[in-house]
Amino acid sequence: MNTITIDADRRLRGPYTLAAALLDALVPAALQHRPDLVAGHDQEIRLAAPHLGPVVPRRERTLAERVSQAERILIPGAGRTLRAANGLAEFIRDHLAQAGPLRVVVDNLGAADPTDVELVGVLRRRVPAVLLEVVEGEARPRGGALRADYDRYRDEGFHHAMAEAGLEELRDLDHDDDPERWWTLLHRTAAALVAIECEDAARDLYEQARRVSTEPVHRATVACSIATLLVRHHDPARRDPDDALAWINEAITITSLLPDARERAFHLGFDLNAKALVEVRLGRPHAAMALVEAAIELADRHLGPGEHPIHRLVLHANKGQLLANLGRPDAALAEYALAIDADPGYPDYYLDRGNLLLKLGRLDEAEADYESAMRAGPPFPEPYYNRAEIRYARGDLDGALADLDYAIELDPGFAPAYVNRAGLLVALGRLDQARQDAERDPADPYLLCALGQVEAAEGRPEEARKAFEGALARDSRLAAAWAGLGALDFDEGAIGAAVAGLSRAIELEDTAEYRFNRAVALKAAGRAGEARLDLVRAAVLDPDDEDIKAALTA
């Protein structure tokens, strides 16, 4: 086994110091023997080791790579580095499977950037030890400040590095010495602190800016940023949409008065879009729609055809989400198409459109969008989780299970996948494994519901009822729990209670399965006419289900 030693101290190269050195050792050989493998992971390799860009084949440039700094308003979220770590792990695993095993001694792991710490965890979890052994070496960190590569930190979503380096410089930088640099650095640092869930520290910076700056655009940006913080705080108990509304109105008041039409169109449109989010949190989707449409109209009227393309695609994507929630799917699909056409390399909007297509029963199109999201960049769990639902609906239980297994492998903290996998394992009769998933978090109502399914399948109705009722105590709108109770009531001969439980489930989520089960209960109650209506509706919801066809024929 070959051995290499790498110094992971973040002060050498910043984020992905370890990853870049590891890629330096592996990519040249991979380019010789598996150029397709390198090309298949070009985004994550370029992200971690930008100096390798000239030799790494590029699949497609994203819109963000083609616009100016001022137009790069869509900053990657905190989860992007996990996607990159998974992509790098798969590249390293597949390369070493051909090139042979490797031992990596990592010096100064304790001084590594969080991106490298995360990568080491993913490598140890996902690359077999027979191929890669990562061990900790010496600890002699060099100390000093992190290099100030602010554009890279902001653009690539390296939020910890942006926060660390930004705070360090802000300690010695006075607003009056260089107002624009001070403002840009403060704004980027505060945004990074929000991304890493340090909202109190971010708020302190915003308040500092309010005490110092009198520039209208800057004050409006601070007000908008505080409003967004208040509706997106990582702790739901600290969200305050009413206070956010006051802050975003202050921002809009300022940007509405900007004298330059083009500057006003962009900044006011940005603030209107932010207010739409506040209105959504306040339960007013129609008001949110009007705001987004006003922002689009501003852009169309006052910005040039190629100006601020990312701002425009975000507006169209947000309009698509609102239209979908307002029950206008065709219009929503048209908006999603505009966003995707503007940047085919951005995966998340494929996911949003796929979810809408799935709700509409257009499974082939939804599957195509999920697979486009899979191809667009490093792997992440959501498209696999959603494709599993399509595979399950088609009766491909093994394929659905493989997708859910992979989703959990990519992110062991992705709770929804455990819920669906537990239910699928129940359907496959693998109850011990289903129980392991269902008991992962006893406070999660969805997992409690899955546990109820396990208990029912194992013939323990009292324990199943306790689990379903526990789920409803935490979330009274959980349709699967109501359906589970209805099934238990039916088995115990309480037909009226069964109909009531299944009716409540259908009110919350109208599915073919719930309609079919209520039809069975209604027939047992002597209500054959109502039962047939449920079967007719079930056939509309799932026209390929053989049990529904047989029941209708009978």
Steps between C-alpha positions, in 0.01 A plus 500: 500500500638840398517768770489878464512768769293817467497813713134598542558833677241734348750789498684336211224508238184577694198276443583157356873525575501125562273423205711705258821322601330161472366588156846617393620148575212316329366705209803475265488119501122502474521724194724243333295192579145626567444845346128424501512462879668838539250663264214344693616679817630821345291733715614370836864468385500861378330611820762338725803556278438795267863493383421169326236672286715525185552121486158378616245447220198723552151365444306826502548846647227615734346843465675615819836437334412725207380814675672781687551507876222759536253261333591190707215538747419130543752398767531123564338373817680327783415156358702546183826381656341168599401451137858574396642266766281216376605563140867507598461181702347321201777624272770385744329165560459422132853613414662298779299191401712502184822668617539312828465582870635812668585604855471871575666644810336834582704748700325786679153359453393701804593819312318399180215697349152350562487401132794263550371372835170418330683334210704278733178385666342418164813319377512283812130422467473442126837379368583142607794477736667250268527781245565806717631537852496850646695540824585804707866601511688776674339811646719804448268773370674810372255756641431839350212634294316322222572639154246756381366327188158657544359457150569127507362458851178682415445362152564137594309503829805457727314670781726410793804637320313814396386559857844433652699713256238774486473541876880505527535788255199691632669525840761731349308659212334833566197605297644844425826356364328318211118518520427271204748231602373517859140467386564214256701309759242552774212395277674184379616409849153543648345287225756228570422510872131452422584201280690329783215571745674782689214743454569697819852587382359593158238724660774677695675582172179624342437725799856630473434586136183686597694707752771592249368506145275764347515367142135430397572174314703368791233583755237337282716190462543475878126532555431232239766274652354533850153422366630188327684395817179535700300269274776245435660470844622143551307491830128511412422643844698813413332571169288814497325575168315800646825671595646391168214677323594827670864463396429410138259793469784727610720354228230548235440857610866580438548315173177645359665842521824417322534751212663272240237286327730202438638499852149539639365216287757256633508596868127560531429175315731317738319648802155424356607141455618489862168643615326223308679249723376688807144497364523125442605452863203713603269274300422748223605333173292728275677806640832323446408430138420865434841600638694254286309604191580863577870412531493321164326796339769736635775282356330467163437875473824650628778240469669410175421161338819337632527692823477324838402159358530321836266752663249434224517119519455512879188712455353261244579198717337665802197586291485136396496387862223743587291400199536134591383570855208703368380209287611630159733221387516582129607858569746375762659260251546784253684706763722209596584451133619862478725453803644171375557631147691793649739267686475131401798425725320590824345184648252631758237628258483163326415364841224756559346437159530124545313522829214683332492252212491217753197653671333526160558130437736568208750244619719471190556876486561520874753219478677677214531816708633312801760334282595836349556626854720195565714573194528875555755486779634317804256251655240598760220291652178674393473386136568138599251522785234630262581255223451223755137608527456460125665159503279392789189616314607286203553195718879513478559447871863400462575810292320720753698344783828554315417870455412542867814314609710731284322812629585398856855414401540850360358661814441284809311793651237510224206396717223469235688216332490292818123546518443380145756223528335370815164483323656334198677243716165421662355438154797270426446311826843606638356606831817493712669746265185709482494522879860622507406790273175574681660511844775738389325805652213437744401867486447508122128461420570354158730235642243426772250443221745263332545322834123458515514325163771268629306417816185434300686273258645306794152445645521741795195724457523665842859606440408612148214714631730656760751591227235649268345701784845619603558619145170690497578657839800659331335572164122475483507543121700185429278314254689170519440481876125553457498233231694266727248546779219442251657170393536390863137591570386300197695193611339527843150524352448867582378581148363844576825610664692356205298705253549811714879452524538437129275796420727723705802361316336576162420856610870551563641302207282350229674182380388190317603281793288691751201509263527126439521423871203722580303332223562166671382645833196667343399175333530320835271769647240430232566826316570348158418812299751712689754219477471498122553877485824453694612228261427720200706778654779253587509386137548860390786544747669172403358360175748212486421345840371147441326474841296811427406370153392167646291664771324721247427201280359308794 
